[in-house]
Amino acid sequence: MGKKILIITADNLGLSKEQIDYPDIEILKFPVIVNDKEYRGSNDYTAQWLIEKYLKENIVAKTSSIVKGELIEIIEDNKDKYDLIIHVVMSSVLSTATFAIAKSVKKMYENTIPIINIDSRQVMAGVGNVLLGVIDIIKKNNNADDIVKLSQEVVQNTFNYLVMADLNYLYKGGRIGKAKALMGSVLRITPILGLMGDDEDGQVVPLGKGRTFKQVNSKIIDLIKAKIAEKSATVIKRLNIVGFEDNKDAFSDLEEKLRSLPCDDFIIGKADLPEAVYCGPKSYTIAITI
């Protein structure tokens, strides 16, 4: 008889729940602080809601770490229903506090139910790709050691390309320094940032830039082709492209270009509230798993 496995993750996946083909999943909601008031993602408070506030108002938005008590509540409700819990967590480098909470809760329950924490090394669509990769694994294999090993292979082969139209949102959210934010504005360039799963440091790295979105999109295709060649792959296992509905021409242009690449699972994802915080208007992201 197979193990019954619960997956826990949070709402910065670049996926809607309907796009996740796994019934035993709980999705925590990151607190989002807008001008000192806390919000959670909902039908009213969406990514597009925050993007519109950015455009119309002079606001500062930040995310907080997942709430430890809410994670404990999920485990308390499910510890007697499942044999194993897998927690897919956003990058431990970009949210040290969230991963520390995950580690602390795992230790609390070490004599109650086994918990596997998977550091995705990702944000947004990258986390979603890792999550879907983990689901693929546990549908075929429920051995905990195998899950850990195979999940790490998914992490190391997931690559995220982020198009940030305005770095000031990363600056205001406390993710980069003012000098870096000003550089993009002064030069009027759109940078391509990356989270490379095979980078053990897990840092956001600059990958390129362009003066138009079409230039940026072409460079992303070149970067992906280079990564495919570097990994000696013939096909992308999974691709997820996520935007905020306010830059449709650029998004459509990139989607068309991406459709030319060999890909087994092409997803047009969905951004939730936390994902809009640091991206800001006109931004989008593409995650691939090779």
C-alpha positions as CSV (number, residue, x, y, z in Angstrom):
1,M,0.0,0.0,0.0
2,G,1.4,3.4,-1.0
3,K,2.1,6.2,1.4
4,K,-0.4,9.0,1.7
5,I,1.5,12.3,1.1
6,L,0.4,15.8,1.8
7,I,2.1,18.7,0.0
8,I,2.4,22.2,1.6
9,T,3.5,25.2,-0.3
10,A,2.6,28.9,-0.5
11,D,0.9,31.3,-3.0
12,N,3.9,32.5,-4.9
13,L,3.9,29.7,-7.5
14,G,2.9,31.3,-10.7
15,L,0.1,28.7,-10.8
16,S,-3.6,28.6,-10.0
17,K,-4.7,25.8,-7.8
18,E,-6.6,24.4,-10.8
19,Q,-3.3,23.9,-12.6
20,I,-1.9,21.7,-9.9
21,D,-2.9,18.1,-10.6
22,Y,-2.7,16.8,-7.0
23,P,-5.6,16.8,-4.6
24,D,-3.7,16.6,-1.3
25,I,-2.2,20.1,-1.2
26,E,-2.4,23.0,1.2
27,I,-1.4,26.5,0.0
28,L,-0.3,29.0,2.6
29,K,-0.8,32.7,1.9
30,F,2.1,35.1,2.3
31,P,1.2,38.3,4.2
32,V,1.6,41.3,1.9
33,I,2.1,44.7,3.6
34,V,1.0,47.7,1.6
35,N,1.6,51.0,3.4
36,D,1.7,49.2,6.8
37,K,-1.6,47.4,6.2
38,E,-1.7,43.6,5.8
39,Y,-3.4,41.8,2.9
40,R,-3.7,38.2,1.8
41,G,-4.3,37.0,-1.7
42,S,-8.0,36.6,-2.5
43,N,-10.6,37.3,-5.2
44,D,-10.4,41.0,-4.1
45,Y,-6.7,41.3,-3.5
46,T,-5.1,40.0,-6.6
47,A,-1.8,40.6,-8.3
48,Q,-3.6,42.9,-10.8
49,W,-5.1,44.8,-7.8
50,L,-1.6,45.6,-6.5
51,I,-0.2,46.4,-10.0
52,E,-3.0,49.0,-10.4
53,K,-2.3,50.5,-7.0
54,Y,1.3,50.8,-8.0
55,L,0.3,52.7,-11.1
56,K,-2.3,55.0,-9.4
57,E,-0.8,55.6,-6.0
58,N,2.6,56.2,-4.3
59,I,2.7,53.0,-2.3
60,V,5.3,50.7,-0.8
61,A,4.6,47.0,-0.6
62,K,6.6,44.2,1.0
63,T,6.0,40.6,1.8
64,S,6.4,39.0,5.2
65,S,7.5,35.4,5.9
66,I,4.8,32.6,6.1
67,V,3.2,32.6,9.5
68,K,4.5,29.8,11.7
69,G,1.2,29.3,13.5
70,E,-0.6,28.8,10.2
71,L,1.9,26.1,9.1
72,I,1.5,24.4,12.5
73,E,-2.3,24.5,12.2
74,I,-2.1,22.7,8.8
75,I,0.1,20.0,10.2
76,E,-2.0,19.6,13.3
77,D,-5.1,19.1,11.1
78,N,-3.4,16.5,8.9
79,K,-0.7,14.7,11.0
80,D,-3.0,11.7,11.6
81,K,-4.3,11.6,8.0
82,Y,-0.9,11.3,6.1
83,D,2.3,9.3,6.3
84,L,4.5,12.0,5.0
85,I,4.4,15.8,4.5
86,I,6.4,17.6,1.7
87,H,6.9,21.3,2.1
88,V,8.0,23.0,-1.1
89,V,9.5,26.4,-0.1
90,M,10.6,29.4,-2.0
91,S,14.3,30.2,-2.2
92,S,16.0,30.0,1.2
93,V,18.4,32.8,0.1
94,L,15.6,35.2,-0.8
95,S,13.4,34.3,2.2
96,T,15.7,33.1,5.0
97,A,12.9,33.6,7.6
98,T,10.4,31.4,5.7
99,F,12.9,28.6,5.4
100,A,13.9,28.9,9.0
101,I,10.3,28.5,10.0
102,A,10.0,25.4,7.8
103,K,13.1,23.9,9.5
104,S,11.8,24.8,13.0
105,V,8.4,23.2,12.4
106,K,10.0,20.1,10.9
107,K,12.0,19.6,14.1
108,M,8.9,20.1,16.2
109,Y,7.2,17.2,14.5
110,E,10.2,14.9,14.0
111,N,8.7,12.3,16.4
112,T,5.2,12.7,15.0
113,I,5.2,12.7,11.2
114,P,8.2,13.0,8.8
115,I,8.4,16.3,6.9
116,I,10.6,16.9,3.9
117,N,11.5,20.6,3.2
118,I,12.4,21.2,-0.4
119,D,14.3,24.4,-1.0
120,S,13.2,25.3,-4.5
121,R,15.9,28.0,-4.9
122,Q,13.2,29.8,-6.8
123,V,10.5,32.4,-6.7
124,M,7.3,32.7,-8.7
125,A,7.0,30.4,-11.8
126,G,10.2,28.6,-10.7
127,V,8.6,27.5,-7.4
128,G,5.6,26.2,-9.5
129,N,7.9,24.2,-11.8
130,V,9.7,22.6,-8.8
131,L,6.3,21.8,-7.2
132,L,5.0,20.2,-10.4
133,G,8.2,18.2,-10.7
134,V,7.9,16.9,-7.1
135,I,4.3,15.9,-7.9
136,D,5.5,14.0,-10.9
137,I,8.0,12.1,-8.6
138,I,5.6,11.2,-5.9
139,K,3.0,9.9,-8.3
140,K,5.6,7.2,-9.2
141,N,7.7,6.8,-6.1
142,N,6.8,7.3,-2.5
143,N,10.2,6.4,-0.9
144,A,11.3,9.4,1.1
145,D,15.0,9.1,0.3
146,D,14.2,8.8,-3.4
147,I,11.9,11.8,-3.2
148,V,14.6,13.9,-1.7
149,K,17.2,12.9,-4.3
150,L,14.9,13.2,-7.3
151,S,13.5,16.5,-6.1
152,Q,17.0,17.9,-5.9
153,E,17.5,17.0,-9.5
154,V,14.4,18.9,-10.4
155,V,15.6,22.0,-8.4
156,Q,19.0,21.9,-10.1
157,N,17.5,21.7,-13.5
158,T,15.0,24.5,-13.1
159,F,15.9,28.0,-14.5
160,N,13.9,31.2,-14.1
161,Y,14.2,34.3,-16.3
162,L,12.7,37.4,-14.8
163,V,11.9,40.5,-16.8
164,M,11.8,43.5,-14.4
165,A,10.5,46.6,-16.2
166,D,11.3,48.8,-13.2
167,L,13.9,47.8,-10.5
168,N,12.5,50.4,-8.1
169,Y,10.0,47.9,-6.8
170,L,12.8,45.5,-5.8
171,Y,14.5,48.5,-4.2
172,K,11.4,49.7,-2.3
173,G,10.7,46.1,-1.2
174,G,14.2,45.9,0.2
175,R,15.6,43.3,-2.2
176,I,18.3,45.4,-4.0
177,G,20.2,48.6,-3.3
178,K,19.3,52.0,-4.6
179,A,22.3,52.2,-6.9
180,K,21.2,49.1,-8.8
181,A,17.6,50.4,-9.1
182,L,18.8,53.8,-10.4
183,M,21.0,52.1,-13.0
184,G,18.1,50.7,-14.8
185,S,16.1,53.9,-14.7
186,V,19.0,56.1,-15.8
187,L,20.0,53.9,-18.7
188,R,16.3,53.2,-19.7
189,I,17.0,49.5,-20.0
190,T,14.9,46.5,-19.1
191,P,17.1,43.9,-17.3
192,I,16.8,40.2,-17.4
193,L,17.4,38.6,-14.0
194,G,17.9,34.9,-13.4
195,L,17.6,32.3,-10.7
196,M,19.6,29.3,-11.9
197,G,18.8,26.1,-10.1
198,D,22.3,24.8,-10.5
199,D,23.8,27.8,-8.8
200,E,24.4,26.6,-5.2
201,D,24.6,30.2,-4.0
202,G,21.0,30.7,-5.1
203,Q,21.5,34.4,-5.8
204,V,19.5,36.5,-8.3
205,V,22.0,37.1,-11.2
206,P,21.9,39.6,-14.1
207,L,21.6,37.7,-17.4
208,G,21.2,40.5,-20.0
209,K,19.2,43.6,-20.9
210,G,17.4,45.3,-23.7
211,R,16.0,48.7,-24.6
212,T,12.7,47.2,-25.9
213,F,10.7,44.2,-24.7
214,K,11.2,42.5,-28.1
215,Q,14.9,42.8,-27.7
216,V,14.6,41.3,-24.2
217,N,12.4,38.5,-25.4
218,S,14.9,37.5,-28.2
219,K,17.7,37.5,-25.6
220,I,15.6,35.2,-23.4
221,I,15.1,32.7,-26.2
222,D,18.9,32.8,-26.8
223,L,19.5,32.2,-23.1
224,I,17.1,29.3,-23.0
225,K,18.6,27.7,-26.1
226,A,22.1,28.1,-24.6
227,K,20.9,26.4,-21.4
228,I,19.4,23.5,-23.3
229,A,22.7,23.0,-25.1
230,E,24.7,23.3,-21.9
231,K,22.6,20.6,-20.4
232,S,22.8,18.4,-23.5
233,A,19.0,18.3,-23.6
234,T,16.7,17.9,-26.6
235,V,13.5,19.2,-25.0
236,I,12.2,21.3,-22.2
237,K,10.3,19.1,-19.7
238,R,8.2,22.0,-18.4
239,L,7.8,25.7,-19.2
240,N,5.7,28.2,-17.3
241,I,5.3,31.8,-18.4
242,V,3.6,34.3,-16.0
243,G,2.6,37.9,-16.4
244,F,0.3,40.5,-14.9
245,E,-2.0,41.3,-17.8
246,D,-0.6,44.9,-18.2
247,N,2.0,44.2,-20.9
248,K,0.1,42.0,-23.3
249,D,2.0,42.8,-26.5
250,A,5.4,41.9,-24.9
251,F,3.9,38.8,-23.2
252,S,2.3,37.6,-26.5
253,D,5.5,38.2,-28.4
254,L,7.5,36.1,-25.9
255,E,4.8,33.4,-25.9
256,E,5.0,33.2,-29.6
257,K,8.8,32.9,-29.5
258,L,8.7,30.3,-26.8
259,R,6.2,28.2,-28.8
260,S,9.0,27.5,-31.3
261,L,11.1,25.7,-28.6
262,P,10.6,21.9,-28.1
263,C,8.6,21.6,-24.9
264,D,6.6,18.7,-23.3
265,D,4.5,20.8,-21.0
266,F,3.8,24.5,-21.9
267,I,2.0,26.4,-19.1
268,I,0.6,29.9,-19.1
269,G,0.5,30.4,-15.3
270,K,-1.2,32.8,-13.0
271,A,0.4,35.3,-10.7
272,D,-1.0,35.7,-7.2
273,L,-0.7,38.8,-4.9
274,P,2.8,38.1,-3.4
275,E,4.3,37.9,-6.9
276,A,3.3,41.4,-7.9
277,V,5.1,42.9,-4.9
278,Y,8.7,43.0,-6.2
279,C,8.0,42.8,-9.9
280,G,5.8,45.8,-10.4
281,P,4.0,46.8,-13.7
282,K,4.9,45.3,-17.1
283,S,7.1,42.5,-15.6
284,Y,6.9,38.8,-16.4
285,T,8.8,35.6,-15.7
286,I,9.6,32.4,-17.5
287,A,10.6,29.2,-15.7
288,I,11.9,26.1,-17.5
289,T,12.7,22.7,-16.2
290,I,15.1,20.7,-18.4
